[in-house]
């Protein structure tokens, strides 16, 4: 199975608007029992989340996983930091890119693969305003061409 495939539960659509995604990496996540049940129910948001590296470990912050409905008093905190499972070599490459080249690490999507929750993270470089405007113009032009082609077919 290729990277980023499986049942997609949440996607960070703003990431491709705000960043040029250079490389993607699949990471596992350390989740509690009630968290994985909420994730399987697609009660997760990546909107304001980001990945940081601290003490040689990757952590995802501000990822919102809703409290499990049938959970008890041991239910999880929806916004707690969660550890990402990556190889040391991958983490060192990410550290180098972030420090040296000015990249940032953004979460792209969460999906279930072989029964495990996976997070696709991207090594990204921020877009300038003019880049965003150019992308919007290209999308609009493509939409106009498709609309004109469709009208011509009728």
Secondary structure as UniProt FT lines:
FT   TURN            3..4
FT   STRAND          7..11
FT   HELIX           13..18
FT   STRAND          19..29
FT   HELIX           33..40
FT   TURN            41..42
FT   STRAND          44..45
FT   TURN            47..48
FT   STRAND          50..54
FT   TURN            55..56
FT   STRAND          57..61
FT   STRAND          64..65
FT   TURN            69..70
FT   TURN            73..74
FT   TURN            78..79
FT   STRAND          82..85
FT   HELIX           88..101
FT   STRAND          104..113
FT   TURN            114..115
FT   STRAND          116..126
FT   HELIX           129..153
//
